[in-house]
Structures are given as structure tokens and as C-alpha cells.
Amino acid sequence: MKKTLLLFCIFIFTASVTYSQNFIFHRVSPRIVYGDTATSVVVKGILQNNATTTQNFKLVRVYKDLPSGWQQAVCTYVNCFADTDTIPPHGAGTYPLGPNVADTVLSFDFYGTTIGTGIVVWRAFVEGNPSVYLQDTFTVHLGPVGITPISSIVRDYELKQNYPNPFNPSTSIIFSLAKNSEVSLIVYDMQGREVTRLLNNSRLPQGSYKYDFNTSDFNLSSGAYFYRLVTGEYVSTKKMLLIK
């Protein structure tokens, strides 16, 4: 009896593993995709039918943690679908893939006008058999790139001294905004020539932010530089020293 039960369990496990290998679903893009709040950000995925027959698939969003005002859409080779938890939605047809065919244009699109990090988990399965599935996590950070929110509660505008200072090759610049503002963060050399714009009229909500400035990205030589924060109501400039 025990031997029969063991053989039955092995058969069930083998059948499950074999069936789960009938398709592939996973993220193609990096673990975290960085983007700007001015544009949409696309995270690429792939869904492939490894079976010898055509199969209809479903995608279900089983977890969503998006900042306020963000939206997340999905585009397949069939169609693009706005913010929804099921692809394709009820009544929108099927999502078929032929034998050994992959949907290589599958994308998970994130839209947001505020800085933050969004995380969603999508699950794929063959229609009619949701108990056998594959799932992956799709994460996006909307910047601008290099900037991190610290606090949403501030009383006044402020530009702090960078830290560390002197530095090589990276330093952090912290600033605060008393209200929603269009912000420019500009670096100049000692002759007053513009080196780079870390932020260029970027729309940021009220709060404190940290910008991680890596000079390796700009091939800067040793010496003193100025960084200036410019908003519609506030301008401040400070000096920093790069020592290689």
C-alpha cells in the first residue's frame, strides 16, 4: 500500500513538473528599471508556449504597490490594456500562443508624475488551469535618475553642503522644497562654465531629496566646483571639492 502511494505521489509530481514546463514566463529587463517622471518606463518580459499545441494564456496581477497617481499597463502582441488586473480582461478575447511561439513584445508599462518606486507581481498560466503558474516581480523607480526622496514634510527651501566633501568620486547633495516646484540642479567649474545639469526643470513635489552625484559619469578633473539649486522662488549655490 505504501509503495503504491509513493508511486502515485511521484506520478503526480512528475506530471505537475512536466506541465509547468509547457511554458516560460519571466522578466527580461533588470531587477529594477530606472526612469524619469517625464516619460513612461517599460519593463520587458517574455511568455513562451513550449507545448506542441496552441494554448490560451492569462496574466493576473497578484500584487500591486504603486505610488499615488501611478498607472501600469500591459502590452502583448494581441493588444495593449490599460490599468487592469487581468490580461486579457473579461470579454476581450483570448491570448493564444502557437506551438513553440514566444510573445517577445510583452511589456509592462509604468506611468507616474511623482518620484517613487512601484512594484507589481504578474502571474501567467494556461487558461483553465490557474493552479499551475509562473510569476515574476516588475519594479520601477521613477527619478529623475540618481535622486532619492528623504521626507515629504519640510518647512522651507534649503540646499545643504554636499557630503562627503572633499570627495572622490561620489558625493551626495541634499535639498528641500517648501512646495511643488520645477527644479534645476546645475554644476559649474571655477570659471563659471556649466559642467552638467543634474536636474533640468524637473517637477518635484514638496519634500527633501538626496541626489547622488558620481563624477565618474562626467570625466571631471580634480578641483573646486559649484553646484546651484534653482526653483521659481529659491536660488542657492555652494562649493564642493573633488580630489582624485
Sine and cosine of phi, psi and omega as CSV:
sin_phi,cos_phi,sin_psi,cos_psi,sin_omega,cos_omega
0.00,0.00,-0.70,0.71,0.01,-1.00
-0.89,0.45,-0.64,0.77,-0.01,-1.00
-0.90,0.43,-0.65,0.76,0.02,-1.00
-0.89,0.45,-0.69,0.73,0.01,-1.00
-0.89,0.45,-0.64,0.76,0.01,-1.00
-0.90,0.45,-0.70,0.72,0.01,-1.00
-0.90,0.44,-0.60,0.80,0.01,-1.00
-0.91,0.42,-0.67,0.75,0.01,-1.00
-0.91,0.41,-0.65,0.76,0.03,-1.00
-0.88,0.47,-0.66,0.75,0.00,-1.00
-0.89,0.45,-0.70,0.71,-0.01,-1.00
-0.89,0.45,-0.70,0.72,0.00,-1.00
-0.89,0.45,-0.70,0.72,-0.01,-1.00
-0.89,0.45,-0.68,0.74,0.00,-1.00
-0.89,0.46,-0.64,0.76,0.00,-1.00
-0.91,0.42,-0.71,0.70,0.00,-1.00
-0.90,0.44,-0.67,0.74,0.00,-1.00
-0.88,0.47,-0.68,0.73,-0.03,-1.00
-0.92,0.38,-0.63,0.77,-0.02,-1.00
-0.92,0.38,-0.33,0.94,0.04,-1.00
-1.00,0.07,0.07,1.00,0.01,-1.00
-0.98,0.20,-0.10,1.00,0.08,-1.00
-0.42,-0.91,0.30,-0.95,0.02,-1.00
-0.81,-0.59,0.67,-0.74,0.09,-1.00
-0.54,-0.84,0.83,-0.56,0.05,-1.00
-0.23,-0.97,0.25,-0.97,0.05,-1.00
-0.97,0.24,0.64,-0.77,0.06,-1.00
-0.98,-0.19,-0.57,0.82,-0.01,-1.00
-0.94,0.34,0.21,-0.98,0.05,-1.00
-0.84,0.54,0.24,-0.97,-0.05,-1.00
-0.86,0.51,-0.64,0.77,0.09,-1.00
-0.81,-0.58,0.79,-0.61,0.04,-1.00
-0.97,-0.25,0.79,-0.61,-0.04,-1.00
-0.98,-0.19,0.59,-0.80,0.01,-1.00
-0.41,-0.91,0.02,-1.00,-0.02,-1.00
-0.97,-0.23,0.50,-0.86,0.01,-1.00
-0.93,0.37,-0.22,0.98,-0.03,-1.00
-0.99,0.17,-0.25,0.97,-0.07,-1.00
-0.70,-0.71,0.25,-0.97,0.09,-1.00
-0.98,0.18,0.41,-0.91,-0.01,-1.00
-0.86,-0.51,0.73,-0.68,-0.07,-1.00
-0.93,-0.36,0.78,-0.63,0.12,-0.99
-0.94,-0.35,0.84,-0.54,-0.09,-1.00
-1.00,0.04,0.58,-0.82,0.09,-1.00
-0.68,-0.73,0.07,-1.00,0.06,-1.00
-0.64,-0.77,0.67,-0.75,0.11,-0.99
-0.78,-0.62,0.84,-0.55,-0.09,-1.00
-0.76,-0.65,0.73,-0.68,0.06,-1.00
-1.00,-0.02,0.91,-0.41,0.00,-1.00
-1.00,-0.10,0.03,1.00,-0.03,-1.00
-0.98,0.19,0.20,-0.98,0.00,-1.00
-1.00,-0.01,0.02,1.00,0.04,-1.00
-0.77,-0.64,0.31,-0.95,0.06,-1.00
-0.92,0.39,0.67,-0.74,0.04,-1.00
-0.78,-0.62,0.61,-0.79,0.09,-1.00
-1.00,-0.07,0.77,-0.64,-0.10,-1.00
-0.93,-0.36,0.36,-0.93,0.13,-0.99
-0.78,-0.62,0.59,-0.81,0.17,-0.98
-0.89,-0.46,0.75,-0.66,0.00,-1.00
-0.79,-0.62,0.77,-0.64,0.06,-1.00
-0.99,0.10,0.94,-0.33,-0.10,-0.99
-0.99,-0.11,-0.16,0.99,0.04,-1.00
-0.48,-0.88,0.68,-0.73,0.02,-1.00
-0.60,-0.80,0.84,-0.54,0.09,-1.00
-0.71,-0.70,1.00,-0.01,-0.06,-1.00
-0.88,-0.48,0.65,-0.76,0.08,-1.00
-0.86,0.51,0.37,-0.93,-0.01,-1.00
-0.84,0.54,0.75,-0.67,0.03,-1.00
1.00,-0.02,-0.17,0.99,0.01,-1.00
-0.98,0.20,0.46,-0.89,0.14,-0.99
-0.74,-0.67,0.39,-0.92,0.00,-1.00
-0.64,-0.77,0.83,-0.56,-0.02,-1.00
-0.89,-0.46,0.23,-0.97,0.02,-1.00
-0.77,-0.64,0.72,-0.69,0.08,-1.00
-0.88,-0.47,0.81,-0.59,0.11,-0.99
-0.91,-0.41,0.02,-1.00,0.05,-1.00
-0.93,0.38,-0.31,0.95,-0.01,-1.00
-0.98,0.18,-0.74,0.68,-0.09,-1.00
-0.14,-0.99,0.15,-0.99,0.15,-0.99
-0.96,-0.28,0.65,-0.76,-0.08,-1.00
-0.82,-0.57,0.77,-0.63,0.01,-1.00
-0.93,0.36,-0.05,-1.00,-0.13,-0.99
-0.77,0.64,0.97,-0.25,-0.03,-1.00
-0.47,-0.88,0.36,-0.93,-0.05,-1.00
-0.99,-0.11,-0.11,0.99,-0.04,-1.00
-0.69,-0.72,0.74,-0.67,0.03,-1.00
-0.82,-0.57,0.83,-0.55,-0.15,0.99
-0.97,0.25,0.46,-0.89,0.03,-1.00
-0.89,0.46,0.29,-0.96,0.00,-1.00
-0.84,0.54,0.78,-0.62,0.03,-1.00
1.00,0.09,0.07,1.00,-0.04,-1.00
-0.98,-0.21,0.37,0.93,0.03,-1.00
1.00,0.02,-0.28,-0.96,-0.05,-1.00
-0.91,-0.41,0.14,-0.99,0.01,-1.00
-0.81,-0.58,0.98,0.20,-0.09,-1.00
-1.00,0.01,0.55,-0.83,0.16,-0.99
-0.76,-0.65,0.76,-0.65,0.00,-1.00
-0.95,0.30,0.08,-1.00,-0.01,-1.00
-0.84,0.55,0.80,-0.60,0.04,-1.00
0.83,0.55,0.55,0.84,0.02,-1.00
-0.95,-0.31,0.65,-0.76,0.01,-1.00
-0.89,-0.46,0.61,-0.80,0.14,-0.99
-1.00,-0.01,1.00,-0.07,-0.09,-1.00
-1.00,0.04,-0.08,1.00,0.04,-1.00
-0.99,-0.17,0.12,0.99,-0.01,-1.00
-0.87,0.50,0.81,-0.59,-0.02,-1.00
-0.62,-0.79,0.51,-0.86,0.02,-1.00
-0.89,-0.46,0.95,-0.33,-0.17,-0.99
-0.98,-0.19,0.75,-0.66,0.01,-1.00
-0.92,-0.39,0.68,-0.73,0.02,-1.00
-0.76,-0.65,0.75,-0.67,0.05,-1.00
-0.28,-0.96,0.56,-0.83,0.02,-1.00
-0.96,-0.29,0.05,1.00,0.02,-1.00
-0.87,-0.50,0.48,-0.88,0.03,-1.00
-0.94,0.33,0.65,-0.76,0.03,-1.00
0.27,-0.96,-0.07,-1.00,-0.01,-1.00
-0.84,-0.55,0.76,-0.65,0.03,-1.00
-0.91,-0.42,0.66,-0.75,-0.03,-1.00
-0.75,-0.67,0.78,-0.63,0.12,-0.99
-0.72,-0.70,0.47,-0.88,0.07,-1.00
-0.86,-0.52,0.84,-0.55,0.03,-1.00
-0.93,-0.36,0.64,-0.77,-0.01,-1.00
-0.89,-0.46,0.69,-0.72,0.02,-1.00
-0.89,-0.46,0.63,-0.77,0.07,-1.00
-0.40,-0.91,0.27,-0.96,0.06,-1.00
-0.98,0.21,0.73,-0.68,-0.04,-1.00
-0.81,0.59,0.77,-0.64,-0.02,-1.00
1.00,-0.07,-0.14,0.99,0.00,-1.00
-0.67,-0.75,0.91,0.42,-0.07,-1.00
-0.95,0.33,-0.21,0.98,-0.03,-1.00
-0.97,0.25,-0.29,0.96,0.05,-1.00
-0.93,-0.35,0.95,-0.31,-0.15,-0.99
-0.59,-0.80,0.25,-0.97,0.19,-0.98
-0.79,-0.61,0.58,-0.82,-0.01,-1.00
-0.60,-0.80,0.38,-0.93,0.01,-1.00
-0.52,-0.85,0.31,-0.95,-0.05,-1.00
-0.97,-0.24,0.69,-0.72,-0.02,-1.00
-0.85,-0.53,0.88,-0.47,-0.11,-0.99
-0.83,-0.56,0.71,-0.70,0.00,-1.00
-0.75,-0.66,0.69,-0.73,0.16,-0.99
-0.90,-0.44,0.87,-0.49,0.06,-1.00
-0.99,-0.10,0.81,-0.58,-0.15,-0.99
-1.00,-0.02,-0.83,-0.56,0.33,0.94
-0.83,0.56,0.40,-0.92,-0.05,-1.00
-0.86,0.52,0.71,-0.70,0.03,-1.00
0.99,-0.14,-0.16,0.99,-0.05,-1.00
-0.94,-0.33,0.63,-0.78,-0.05,-1.00
-0.77,-0.64,0.80,-0.60,0.08,-1.00
-0.92,0.39,0.64,-0.77,0.03,-1.00
-0.95,-0.33,-0.75,0.66,-0.02,-1.00
-0.46,-0.89,0.52,-0.86,0.04,-1.00
-0.99,-0.13,-0.05,1.00,-0.05,-1.00
-0.92,-0.39,0.94,-0.33,0.06,-1.00
-0.66,-0.76,0.33,-0.94,-0.03,-1.00
-0.96,-0.29,-0.41,0.91,-0.11,-0.99
-0.46,-0.89,0.21,-0.98,0.13,-0.99
-0.96,0.27,0.57,-0.82,0.03,-1.00
-0.31,-0.95,0.62,-0.78,0.16,-0.99
-0.85,-0.53,0.88,-0.47,-0.05,-1.00
-1.00,-0.04,0.29,-0.96,0.08,-1.00
-0.93,0.38,0.70,-0.72,0.01,-1.00
-0.88,0.47,0.43,-0.90,0.00,-1.00
-0.59,-0.80,0.73,-0.69,-0.09,1.00
-0.96,0.29,0.29,-0.96,0.04,-1.00
-0.43,-0.90,0.90,-0.43,0.05,1.00
-0.89,0.46,0.23,-0.97,-0.07,-1.00
-0.53,-0.85,0.29,-0.96,0.10,-0.99
-0.18,-0.98,0.86,-0.51,-0.13,0.99
-0.99,-0.12,-0.08,1.00,-0.15,-0.99
-0.89,-0.46,0.48,-0.88,0.09,-1.00
-0.51,-0.86,0.33,-0.94,-0.01,-1.00
-0.93,-0.36,0.70,-0.72,0.04,-1.00
-0.90,-0.43,0.86,-0.51,-0.03,-1.00
-0.94,-0.35,0.72,-0.69,0.03,-1.00
-0.60,-0.80,0.34,-0.94,-0.01,-1.00
-0.80,-0.60,0.56,-0.83,0.02,-1.00
-0.86,-0.51,0.80,-0.60,-0.04,-1.00
-0.96,0.29,-0.35,0.94,0.04,-1.00
-0.38,-0.92,0.11,-0.99,0.03,-1.00
-0.82,0.58,0.76,-0.65,-0.13,-0.99
-0.55,-0.83,0.43,-0.90,0.24,-0.97
-1.00,0.00,0.84,-0.55,-0.22,-0.97
-0.86,-0.51,0.70,-0.72,0.19,-0.98
-0.85,-0.52,0.71,-0.71,0.06,-1.00
-0.83,-0.56,0.94,-0.34,-0.21,-0.98
-0.88,-0.48,0.64,-0.77,0.05,-1.00
-0.94,-0.35,0.74,-0.68,0.01,-1.00
-0.84,-0.54,0.43,-0.90,0.14,-0.99
-1.00,0.04,-0.04,-1.00,-0.09,-1.00
-0.92,0.38,-0.34,0.94,0.03,-1.00
-1.00,0.03,0.06,1.00,0.02,-1.00
0.99,0.13,0.18,0.98,0.03,-1.00
-1.00,0.10,0.68,-0.74,-0.01,-1.00
-0.93,0.36,0.80,-0.60,0.02,-1.00
-1.00,-0.03,-0.74,0.67,0.02,-1.00
-0.26,-0.97,0.37,-0.93,0.13,-0.99
-0.95,-0.33,0.95,-0.30,0.02,-1.00
-0.94,0.33,-0.59,0.81,0.12,-0.99
-0.76,-0.65,0.67,-0.74,-0.04,-1.00
-0.77,-0.64,1.00,-0.04,-0.03,-1.00
0.81,0.59,0.65,0.76,0.04,-1.00
-0.98,0.22,0.72,-0.69,0.00,-1.00
-0.99,0.12,0.90,-0.43,-0.02,-1.00
-0.82,-0.57,0.62,-0.78,0.07,-1.00
-0.97,0.23,0.24,-0.97,0.05,-1.00
-0.79,0.61,0.67,-0.74,0.03,-1.00
0.48,-0.88,-0.03,-1.00,0.06,-1.00
-0.96,-0.29,0.58,-0.82,-0.08,-1.00
-0.67,-0.75,0.44,-0.90,0.09,-1.00
-0.85,-0.53,0.82,-0.57,0.06,-1.00
-0.95,-0.30,0.84,-0.54,0.03,-1.00
-1.00,-0.02,0.96,-0.29,-0.08,-1.00
-0.99,-0.15,0.92,-0.38,0.01,-1.00
-0.96,-0.28,0.94,-0.34,-0.06,-1.00
-0.94,0.33,-0.24,0.97,0.04,-1.00
-0.89,0.45,-0.43,0.90,-0.01,-1.00
-0.96,0.26,-0.20,0.98,-0.12,-0.99
-0.82,-0.57,0.03,1.00,0.06,-1.00
0.81,0.58,0.75,0.66,-0.02,-1.00
-1.00,0.07,0.55,-0.84,0.05,-1.00
-1.00,-0.02,0.20,-0.98,0.03,-1.00
-0.88,0.48,0.53,-0.85,0.04,-1.00
0.55,-0.83,-0.03,-1.00,0.00,-1.00
-1.00,-0.02,0.58,-0.81,0.04,-1.00
-0.67,-0.74,0.36,-0.93,0.10,-1.00
-0.92,-0.38,0.58,-0.81,0.14,-0.99
-0.81,-0.58,0.68,-0.73,-0.11,-0.99
-0.80,-0.60,0.74,-0.67,0.09,-1.00
-0.98,-0.19,0.80,-0.60,-0.04,-1.00
-0.79,-0.61,0.83,-0.56,0.15,-0.99
-0.78,-0.62,-0.03,-1.00,0.03,-1.00
-0.92,0.40,-0.37,0.93,-0.09,-1.00
-0.81,-0.58,0.07,1.00,-0.12,-0.99
-0.46,-0.89,0.68,-0.73,0.10,-1.00
-0.67,-0.74,0.75,-0.67,0.04,-1.00
-0.53,-0.85,0.60,-0.80,-0.04,-1.00
-0.77,-0.64,0.65,-0.76,0.06,-1.00
-0.68,-0.73,0.29,-0.96,-0.08,-1.00
-0.95,-0.30,0.60,-0.80,0.07,-1.00
-0.69,-0.73,0.39,-0.92,-0.11,-0.99
-0.81,-0.59,0.86,-0.50,0.04,-1.00
-0.99,-0.16,0.84,-0.55,0.02,-1.00
-0.83,-0.56,0.90,-0.44,0.02,-1.00
-0.98,-0.18,0.00,0.00,0.00,0.00
